[in-house]
Amino acid sequence: MKYFSKASSSSKNNASIRIKESEIAFGTTPESADHLPNPAELFLGSFSACILKNVERFSVLMNFEYSNAEIAVNAIRLDKPPRMDEINYELKIYSQEKNLNIDLLKKNIEKFGTIFNTVKSVCSVTGEIKQITE
């Protein structure tokens, strides 16, 4: 499987990434720091998207229904060399399923996620999945 994206920026301005029919703006200047994501935040967004995509995928394979899922991701960045050192996530699955196997879901997400596996090969990744039945 192959992937493709194209990005551009202009001097002293911001930038954007084009992927398929989407355009994602991101900040490259101090002036945009409060309202546009920076590259590190886009990276964490990609990590989050990978996990949420796999929730959908495994809901079919594991035969469970959910109304929605949400994920919060925190990261610690090292300065020298500049890189992500630790990533922690909390995934909430809103589901009324009485037999939802959270441990198996976590194992599957952490074993079969493309972005997840790429990230965990270079930094510490920990996480927790909670079922919310409200």
N, C-alpha and C positions, 0 to 999 in steps of 0.2 A: 504494500500500500504506500502511496506517495502523497505528500501534502505540498501545498504551495500558498504563500502569502506574498504580498508586495507592500512595502512601506515607503513613505517619503516624508521629508521635512524641509523646511526652509529656514535659513539663517535667522536667529533671534526670534523665532516663531515656534509654533507647535508642529506636531506631526500626526500622521494617521497611517493605519494599516488597512489594506484592502484584502478581504478574504471572501471569496465567492461574491455574493451580492451585498456584503456588509462592509461598512467602513467604521473603524474604531479610532476615535481621536485620542491622542495621549500627549501629555505634557513633556516638554524638553527644556522649559525655561522656569526660573524661580517664580515668575508672575502667574504661571498656571498651576503651581503646586497645590493650591487649595481647591481647585475645581476640575482638574483633569487627572486621570490616573497616570502614575509614572510607570516605567518599565517593570519595576519590582512588583507593583500592584497588578499589572497585567499578567505577570508570571503567576502570582497567587490566584488570579482569576481563572487562568487556564487550568491550574491544579483543581480548583473548585468545580469547574465545568466538567473535568474528567470524572470526578467522583459522582456528580449529579447525573451525568450520562449513564454511568454504570448502575446507579440506583434504578433508572428506567429500564435498562437492559436486564438487570437481575430480577426486577419485579415480574417480568414475563417468565424468565427461566425458573425462578423459585415460586412462581404462582402466588404472588401476593398483590394486594391492591393498596394504594396509598393516595391520599388527596394531594399532598405536596411534601416537598423536602426542602430543607434549607441548611446551609453550611456556613460556619464561621471559621476563618483560617487566620492564625497568628504566626508570625515568623520572626526569627532573630537573625539579623544580618551581621556578619563580621566585617570589620573595616580593612584588615590586612590578612590575606588578600580579600577584596570585596566579594562576598558571596553569601548565599543563604546558608545558615548553619543548622538551624532547627526550625521545623515546621510542625505546628500542632493544629488539628482540626476537630471541630465538634459538628457532627451531622445529626440533624433531627429529622426523623421520618414520621409524618403524621398518618397514622394508620390504625384502623380498628381491628386488624387481624390479631386473633388470639394466639396463633402459632407462628408468628413471624420470627424466624430464626436470625436474630441480630448478629450472632457470632459468625454464622455462615455468610451472611451478607457482607460483613466486614472483611472476612477472609477473601471472598470473591473480589470485592472492590480493590483490596490491596494486592491481589495476585494478578488481576487482569487489566488494570488501568494503565494505559500507555504512558500518560504524563506522570501518574503516580509512581510507576516503576522507574522512570527516568530520574525523577527527583530523589527517590529513596536510595538510588545508587550513589548519590553524591552528598546527601545530608541526612540528618536524623529526622524521621517522620513519625509522629505519634498521633493517635486520634481515638475518638470515642463516638459511638453511634447510640442515639437514644430514640426509643419509640415513644411518640406522644399520642395518647389515645383520646384526648379531649375533643 
